[in-house]
Amino acid sequence: MPRAWFYQEMANDVAFMADVPGGVHGSTSLQKAPEQKPFIMYRAIAHRPRNRGDDEDVTREETFLLFVHDVPGSYMKIDDLLAQLRTKYVNRKDTANGVARCFWVEDSEDFRDEDMGTILRYARITVRYLP
């Protein structure tokens, strides 16, 4: 559910997806870069307890990495997409889906991905779940 919720928040946003013509993909689902750019790859990197009580975990949280790829040149589209993602997730709550709150952890420096033939930056977002 958590990974599906995180993905659906992007995929169901028509305006956001119009800015990502290459799509949003799980990090292990691509063998080569999509022809259209920019595109996003994401993966869950940590799932851990949070606010541990005496006998059990009170809540848990999961951290996701979002890699925003574009054609070499300017990072302007990447920066714009990172800003949109920040707006989408920062302080986001969705009690119907068990999400207590989302936290923006960081944006990365600028990178080159030689395998994909792109430039990229990543964002790290943590989702804290309801008990």
C-alpha positions as CSV (number, residue, x, y, z in Angstrom):
1,M,0.0,0.0,0.0
2,P,2.6,2.6,0.9
3,R,4.6,2.3,-2.3
4,A,1.4,2.2,-4.4
5,W,0.1,5.3,-2.6
6,F,3.4,7.2,-3.2
7,Y,3.3,6.3,-6.9
8,Q,-0.4,7.1,-7.4
9,E,0.1,10.6,-5.9
10,M,2.2,11.3,-9.0
11,A,0.6,9.2,-11.6
12,N,-3.0,10.4,-10.9
13,D,-2.0,14.1,-11.2
14,V,-2.7,14.9,-14.8
15,A,-1.0,18.3,-14.7
16,F,2.1,16.9,-13.1
17,M,2.3,14.0,-15.6
18,A,2.0,16.4,-18.5
19,D,5.4,17.8,-17.4
20,V,6.9,14.3,-17.2
21,P,6.4,12.9,-20.7
22,G,8.9,10.1,-20.1
23,G,6.7,8.9,-17.2
24,V,7.3,7.7,-13.6
25,H,9.0,4.4,-13.2
26,G,10.2,2.1,-10.4
27,S,14.0,2.2,-10.3
28,T,14.4,-1.4,-11.4
29,S,11.8,-1.4,-14.2
30,L,13.9,0.3,-16.9
31,Q,16.7,-1.2,-18.9
32,K,17.2,2.0,-20.9
33,A,16.1,5.6,-20.8
34,P,12.7,6.4,-22.2
35,E,12.9,8.4,-25.4
36,Q,10.9,11.3,-24.0
37,K,12.4,13.4,-21.3
38,P,12.2,14.3,-18.6
39,F,11.3,11.2,-16.7
40,I,11.3,10.1,-13.1
41,M,12.6,6.9,-11.4
42,Y,11.8,6.2,-7.8
43,R,12.6,3.6,-5.1
44,A,12.0,2.9,-1.5
45,I,15.2,2.9,0.4
46,A,14.3,2.6,4.1
47,H,11.3,1.3,6.1
48,R,11.8,1.7,9.8
49,P,10.0,2.0,13.1
50,R,9.3,5.5,14.5
51,N,8.2,6.6,18.0
52,R,8.9,3.3,19.5
53,G,6.8,2.6,22.7
54,D,7.6,0.3,25.6
55,D,6.5,-2.8,23.9
56,E,5.9,-2.0,20.2
57,D,6.4,0.5,17.4
58,V,3.9,3.4,17.6
59,T,4.4,4.4,14.0
60,R,6.6,3.6,11.1
61,E,8.1,5.5,8.2
62,E,9.4,4.9,4.7
63,T,11.8,6.9,2.8
64,F,11.7,7.3,-1.0
65,L,14.2,8.5,-3.5
66,L,12.9,10.3,-6.6
67,F,15.5,10.6,-9.5
68,V,14.5,13.3,-12.0
69,H,16.2,12.8,-15.3
70,D,16.4,15.1,-18.3
71,V,18.5,15.7,-21.5
72,P,22.0,17.1,-20.8
73,G,22.1,20.9,-20.7
74,S,20.0,22.9,-18.3
75,Y,18.7,21.7,-14.9
76,M,15.7,24.1,-15.1
77,K,13.1,21.4,-15.9
78,I,14.6,19.2,-13.2
79,D,14.4,22.0,-10.7
80,D,10.9,22.8,-11.7
81,L,9.8,19.1,-11.2
82,L,11.5,19.0,-7.8
83,A,9.6,22.1,-6.8
84,Q,6.3,20.4,-7.9
85,L,7.2,17.3,-5.9
86,R,8.0,19.4,-2.9
87,T,4.6,21.0,-3.2
88,K,2.9,17.7,-3.7
89,Y,4.4,15.9,-0.7
90,V,5.6,18.4,2.0
91,N,3.4,18.1,5.0
92,R,1.0,16.0,3.0
93,K,-1.5,14.0,5.1
94,D,-3.9,11.3,3.9
95,T,-5.5,9.6,6.8
96,A,-7.8,7.6,4.5
97,N,-4.6,5.8,3.2
98,G,-2.8,5.7,6.6
99,V,-0.4,8.6,5.9
100,A,0.2,10.8,8.9
101,R,2.6,13.2,7.3
102,C,5.3,13.5,4.5
103,F,8.6,15.2,5.1
104,W,11.0,16.6,2.5
105,V,14.5,15.4,3.5
106,E,16.8,16.8,0.8
107,D,17.6,17.5,-2.8
108,S,20.8,16.3,-4.3
109,E,23.6,18.0,-6.1
110,D,23.7,17.8,-9.9
111,F,24.6,14.5,-11.5
112,R,25.3,12.9,-14.8
113,D,24.0,9.4,-15.5
114,E,26.1,7.9,-18.2
115,D,24.0,4.7,-18.4
116,M,20.8,6.7,-19.1
117,G,22.6,9.5,-21.1
118,T,20.9,12.1,-18.9
119,I,21.5,14.6,-16.2
120,L,19.7,14.2,-12.9
121,R,19.1,15.3,-9.4
122,Y,17.3,13.3,-6.7
123,A,15.0,14.2,-3.9
124,R,14.5,12.2,-0.6
125,I,11.0,12.1,0.9
126,T,9.9,10.4,4.1
127,V,6.4,9.2,4.6
128,R,5.3,8.6,8.2
129,Y,2.3,6.3,8.6
130,L,-0.5,6.3,11.1
131,P,-0.3,3.7,13.9
